[in-house]
Amino acid sequence: MPQHKKTASSSDKASLTLSADLQAAYPASIKKYLKTDDNIYVPFRYIAQSDTLTEQGRVQNPEIAVYDTSGKYSDESYKHDLVEGLPKLRQAWIKDNNEIETLEDFSAEFTHTQKDLAFPKRAKPLKAKQAHNVTQMHYARRGIITKEMHYVALRENLKRANAHIQDPILLKQHPGVDFGANIPNEITPEFVRQEIALGRAIIPSNINHPEMEPMIIGRNFSVKINANIGTSAVSSSIAEEVEKMVIATRWGADTVMDLSTGKNIHQTREWIIRNSPVPIGTVPIYQALEKVDGQAEKLTWETFRDTLIEQAEQGVSYFTIHAGVRLKYIHLTAKRLTGIVSRGGSIIAKWCIAHHKESFIYTHFDEICEIMKAYDVAFSLGDGLRPGSILDANDEAQFAELETLGELTKRAWDHDVQVMIEGPGHVPMQMIKENMTKELKDCFEAPFYTLGPLVTDIAPGYDHITSAIGAAQIGWYGTSMLCYVTPKEHLGLPDKEDVREGIATYKLAAHAADLAKGFPAAQIRDNALSKARFEFRWQDQFNLSLDPQKAQSFHDQTLPKEGHKLAHFCSMCGPKFCSMKITQEVRDYAKEHKLDLADVASKGMQQKSEDFLAQGAEIYHVE
Amino acid sequence: MPQHKKTASSSDKASLTLSADLQAAYPASIKKYLKTDDNIYVPFRYIAQSDTLTEQGRVQNPEIAVYDTSGKYSDESYKHDLVEGLPKLRQAWIKDNNEIETLEDFSAEFTHTQKDLAFPKRAKPLKAKQAHNVTQMHYARRGIITKEMHYVALRENLKRANAHIQDPILLKQHPGVDFGANIPNEITPEFVRQEIALGRAIIPSNINHPEMEPMIIGRNFSVKINANIGTSAVSSSIAEEVEKMVIATRWGADTVMDLSTGKNIHQTREWIIRNSPVPIGTVPIYQALEKVDGQAEKLTWETFRDTLIEQAEQGVSYFTIHAGVRLKYIHLTAKRLTGIVSRGGSIIAKWCIAHHKESFIYTHFDEICEIMKAYDVAFSLGDGLRPGSILDANDEAQFAELETLGELTKRAWDHDVQVMIEGPGHVPMQMIKENMTKELKDCFEAPFYTLGPLVTDIAPGYDHITSAIGAAQIGWYGTSMLCYVTPKEHLGLPDKEDVREGIATYKLAAHAADLAKGFPAAQIRDNALSKARFEFRWQDQFNLSLDPQKAQSFHDQTLPKEGHKLAHFCSMCGPKFCSMKITQEVRDYAKEHKLDLADVASKGMQQKSEDFLAQGAEIYHVE
């Protein structure tokens, strides 16, 4: 990818191609589209497996379907052009909606000032007609199942996507412990509608982001992850950020937040949205602050409002809004070890103190709701007072804000605007559950969206891991989306490798949470990978993993020879010490001597006693 | 380090030096020795901090004492010679023990055949006198507090090592949730003795490893981590393994297991032990198998017995013994997805099936205890039937073996032999707690020593992380020691970087568990690091972290200029968007306007209501 100066020029198309590895299919995978009840097509990735070799001959192993966030990029029949943007999947649905109108021009004043570096083929903005409400929640509450709801219902339905699997072993799954969630065995469009109507789930899907593939965030669905990207005053360019977005979605980001600061925020966002298959979130106060030259006290409602409209008309699907930072809470942070660590929170706090007023975000909350519902932008109610250190976890400031977020949730729901709630931060393990319980109670089960939490402060450089420990737990307890943390957290800006590392780490944490809460069919991939491992189908093991290239390269560092990928021993132990090989030998030995271990096992289930030994002794008789 | 051919030659001393970075002190750190009640000296690492700059001038920040596993290597006044081995810290204590005698020669037959590559300055072996028992448990049960118990009591006493800290903020700590543990506020030698007498903790400390610095493994002490190293038939040399041991202890390994297979197992172990400041564990069946050319069915009690004595006289402090793999349990693995994944377990299973007998390890268990107590080798009762996949977690085979390990624990305790219990493996989060609860019950609170567990199977290449998620949880629930997993798990052999990555990952997981269970003074380091972060003392933040070099290099990738390490903004956000900077501005603003935020805060604690706003409004009055 070129630097952003080139990105802006549509004449320089040759340099505007993504690197080939970002457009290739995944190893041994094809993208297939399943048809919903409503005749729309939902992508899944199907990972092919090689056969198992037995004495009786080859036994076929099924393809494994996995959730696919990567959009068209990984479709081999598709060639992407960054200047064109992605195909507009939702355009027809939106067109059919007679509550939506196309505006002649952009409504935000600021948009008109941004001609340089603009996305060349910019569409006219869409908006709900006067006095109409186009949020998914509004439709849900009127009993209408939207296309988006149909789409996500199938998308969540891993069981249906894997309906071809016959092998009962692959379909086995441990019961989950779900702490009072309500996860159905089959996810139907009607269930999706109900969850959205109740506010327990959201489909962030701005009508100005037709390129997006709908996804759902809620406790009774699979756990999602978000990746943050964005230019900063210190470093990086538009082109780099677009590439990071593609990398993030390729590796599994369900949403991407563009946290750009510095120059060209508007343009960076535009290029990202037009090329993004996932919903884009932002923190509008960042851009508003740039508009007043970084002086928080100069912020005004008018500037902020214009920014919201500007971003809504670009297609941002959720806004982090720090409306819970109330004047009366700010002093609660004075005795903290690390004060206010949310950028947005600190900006609002500074404004409040300087003006000695409630923030314009809090006082204009209903007007914000009016804007949100005209484009279907969801709230991500920001935790401006989240703890920035273990010591500050679960303190009065944090929980006071959470209660206010609950009040605001009700107010947003009065407008049928979708809401999720942001959560900490830094929390030691024994205090994580309290966050989840309190959020469910205070915010009436609105989806929780947490950053980590980090379970210790002592490991900068490894904070993707300290936070994945907390993320897996809080995901299990009921958090709907986990905001990733990269290895660079607290230290520097993530590069492409850090984004990939952060995504893979959060993907595994989210998956661990899905297993723990008992999300239907989540365990199929684990079972298939472990079966491949046990059968020494190395290539299948790599292909089924979250990061096939890394798995393979790690293997090749020890056993680089091609033949070793067919080797019937593990590269860790070598041939003589391979337990899996010996287990197979034990089974072969029993077979050779006409001992049916499996049969013995099934009998043994009822006879776990010393008595069994006597009977077993006969069966095992080998002399 | 040279290849092992050279390592063996003591004349080639020049090439036998560790790389300088493995012998340097840690950044801004000095090793200090604190004196126990018994006049022995226990090392701690003290990390110096720079001053905080305030308007009133400089305020000194205290040194932070941390537990130090690195031995003399990190003592700047010490120069190590690999051919000499480490100084024999415990030699005088052992000499004073008139229950111990020096043998004229090694007792194991095999030892006499191993002349090549031998450690040059080999000491004569020590052993308990006939009919004597020299285990820590035996002394504890007789009411004797050994030097080792004094040593570990102080070593666990982070509170005492940090007694110089005045700042109450640094000393704050959240209460733990300890699931019925019994963690005292101050750890005394008498408490250590009681815990060992009860079998709830062990000090693995073979009398033939006088170089070792004693450490304790038990639920009521800090959570420990183990690193596995070892040559294999596929790769690596003696010298590499010695270097890996030094790296592992430098980064925080509390014990090291030498899992060598292939050639020169005896010699590799000897070089490792003579240079190791931490207890060394082994799996003796690996070497026994090599002695019978890898044919499990040819193993005999005599070969195994000779191996135990050989290793005990070298100074191995704990043996993994898979005595719980009983004949009647083997069939239970037949229907598993991944059979038996423990190397030792599969070897024993193969022997049992071939001979249709209980294993010689099970039938000779009391004789094994007799050997263990003559040298004070602790049992690590191996989980030969641990699950190797999520699907196989907590199954009948695993739990049947665990019950047998409980019976064997009692039998070992009848001999006053120290015991810990090995645990899984692959377990989804919702099933981890059951493992801990069952272990505590079935094995009478003998320390649990777990591998991970990995909470999903789908992330080869990231299994240090999938397992750290499980490890942090099970450590919190009560596991005493966590066996590390490197990124190469399931794929290849870890190199030096993998060892370091695995150690740092497990160190942070163990620390998270210490915080969660409320281990006294554990939070000081978190508090100090977060304070440094908030005050933009970058270098202090790096120095206080688990991996200062990595933290610094990550920072420098974004902001390489030296001046930026003094910068009052975070490299993530840049100067305008730094929340910590803004928080400081808020505090400064309040100060400038004579508003005492802290005072307001303390009053606010009692008045969290709308009423407060009125009063707060006065206090904040700024016009």
Interface residues (C-beta under 8 A of the other chain):
Chain A: I169 K172 H174 P175 G176 V177 S232 A233 V234 S235 T261 G262 Y286 L289 G294 A296 L327 K328 I330 H331 L332 T333 A334 K335 L337 T338 G339 I340 V341 S342 R343 G345 S346 I347 A349 K350 I353 A354 H356 G388 S389 I390 L391 A393 E396 A400 H426 P428 M429 Q430 M431 V455 T456 D457 I458 A459 P460 G461 Y462 H464 I465 T466 A468 I469 A472 Q473 W476 P487 K488 E489 H490 L491 G492 L493 D495 A504 T505 K507 L508 A509 H511 A512 A513 L515 A516 K517 G518 Q523 R525 D526 N527 L529 S530 K531 R533 F534 Q541 F542 L544 S545 L546 D547 K550 A551 F554 H555 D556 Q557 T558 L559 C570 S571 M572 C573 G574 P575 K576 F577 C578 S579 M580 I582 T583 Q584 E585 V586 R587 Y589 A590 L597 A598 V600 A601 S602 G604 M605 K608 E610 F612 L613 G616 A617 Y620 H621 V622 E623
Chain B: I169 K172 H174 P175 G176 V177 S232 A233 V234 S235 T261 G262 Y286 L289 G294 A296 L327 K328 I330 H331 L332 T333 A334 K335 L337 T338 G339 I340 V341 S342 R343 G345 S346 I347 A349 K350 I353 A354 H356 G388 S389 I390 L391 A393 E396 A400 H426 P428 M429 Q430 M431 V455 T456 D457 I458 A459 P460 G461 Y462 H464 I465 T466 A468 I469 A472 Q473 W476 P487 K488 E489 H490 L491 G492 L493 D495 A504 T505 K507 L508 A509 H511 A512 A513 L515 A516 K517 G518 Q523 R525 D526 N527 L529 S530 K531 R533 F534 Q541 F542 L544 S545 L546 D547 K550 A551 F554 H555 D556 Q557 T558 L559 C570 S571 M572 C573 G574 P575 K576 F577 C578 S579 M580 I582 T583 Q584 E585 V586 R587 Y589 A590 L597 A598 V600 A601 S602 G604 M605 K608 F612 L613 G616 A617 Y620 H621 V622 E623
